[in-house]
């Protein structure tokens, strides 16, 4: 059982092992189509990371869509990680953990 967090990052992986730190997605043994889905979502989310609080408020509709997709990805990740996983989701746009 792995304990993971999805957390958008400006320069690295968006998946972190809660005990060992950042982990490259391709090391998790996931289907390639799902890896592409995560990478695409993460690329879209990177545009939010450098924004100020006021800029984030102005883009809250975009952040909401990205977070909804991220929560679905977190659920899929739990189901697809060989050996199972518990996955938390951190919204970089809202700067807080969200419940799945």
C-alpha positions as CSV (number, residue, x, y, z in Angstrom):
1,X,0.0,0.0,0.0
2,X,1.3,3.4,-1.0
3,X,0.4,6.7,0.5
4,X,0.4,9.4,-2.1
5,X,-0.5,13.0,-2.6
6,X,-1.3,14.7,-5.9
7,X,0.0,18.3,-5.6
8,X,0.8,20.4,-8.7
9,X,4.4,21.5,-8.8
10,X,6.0,24.1,-11.1
11,X,9.2,22.1,-11.8
12,X,8.7,18.5,-10.9
13,X,6.3,15.6,-10.6
14,X,2.8,16.2,-9.3
15,X,2.8,12.9,-7.3
16,X,4.5,12.7,-4.0
17,X,5.0,9.7,-1.8
18,X,3.9,10.8,1.7
19,X,7.0,9.1,3.2
20,X,9.7,9.4,0.5
21,X,8.9,12.7,-1.3
22,X,8.4,13.3,-5.0
23,X,8.0,10.2,-7.2
24,X,8.2,10.1,-10.9
25,X,4.8,8.9,-12.3
26,X,6.4,6.4,-14.7
27,X,7.8,4.5,-11.6
28,X,4.3,3.6,-10.4
29,X,3.5,1.0,-13.1
30,X,0.5,2.8,-14.4
31,X,-1.2,2.4,-17.8
32,X,0.4,4.8,-20.3
33,X,-3.0,6.4,-21.2
34,X,-3.5,7.3,-17.5
35,X,0.0,8.7,-17.3
36,X,-0.7,10.9,-20.3
37,X,-3.9,12.1,-18.6
38,X,-2.0,13.1,-15.4
39,X,0.7,14.9,-17.4
40,X,-1.8,16.8,-19.5
41,X,-3.7,17.9,-16.4
42,X,-0.5,18.9,-14.6
43,X,0.7,20.9,-17.6
44,X,-2.6,22.8,-17.5
45,X,-2.4,23.4,-13.7
46,X,1.1,24.8,-13.9
47,X,-0.3,28.0,-15.3
48,X,-2.1,28.6,-11.9
49,X,0.9,28.1,-9.7
50,X,2.7,31.5,-10.1
51,X,-0.5,33.5,-9.8
52,X,-1.1,36.0,-7.0
53,X,-4.2,35.6,-4.7
54,X,-6.1,38.2,-6.7
55,X,-5.2,36.5,-10.0
56,X,-6.4,33.2,-8.6
57,X,-9.7,34.7,-7.6
58,X,-10.2,35.9,-11.1
59,X,-9.5,32.4,-12.5
60,X,-11.5,30.5,-9.9
61,X,-13.7,28.9,-12.6
62,X,-10.6,27.5,-14.3
63,X,-9.2,26.3,-10.9
64,X,-12.5,24.7,-10.1
65,X,-12.4,22.7,-13.3
66,X,-8.8,21.7,-12.8
67,X,-9.5,20.6,-9.2
68,X,-12.5,18.5,-10.3
69,X,-10.4,16.8,-12.9
70,X,-7.6,16.4,-10.3
71,X,-9.9,14.8,-7.8
72,X,-11.0,12.3,-10.4
73,X,-7.4,11.5,-11.3
74,X,-6.7,11.0,-7.5
75,X,-9.5,8.4,-7.4
76,X,-8.3,6.6,-10.5
77,X,-4.7,6.6,-9.1
78,X,-5.9,4.9,-6.0
79,X,-7.5,2.2,-8.1
80,X,-4.6,1.8,-10.6
81,X,-1.5,1.7,-8.4
82,X,-0.3,-1.9,-8.2
83,X,-0.7,-3.0,-4.6
84,X,-3.2,-0.2,-3.9
85,X,-2.8,3.3,-2.7
86,X,-4.4,6.0,-0.5
87,X,-4.3,9.3,-2.4
88,X,-4.8,12.8,-1.0
89,X,-5.4,15.8,-3.3
90,X,-3.9,19.3,-2.7
91,X,-5.4,22.2,-4.6
92,X,-2.6,24.5,-5.5
93,X,-5.2,27.0,-6.7
94,X,-7.0,27.1,-3.4
95,X,-4.0,26.3,-1.3
96,X,-5.7,23.5,0.7
97,X,-6.4,19.8,0.6
98,X,-9.7,18.8,-0.9
99,X,-11.8,15.7,-0.1
100,X,-12.5,13.2,-2.9
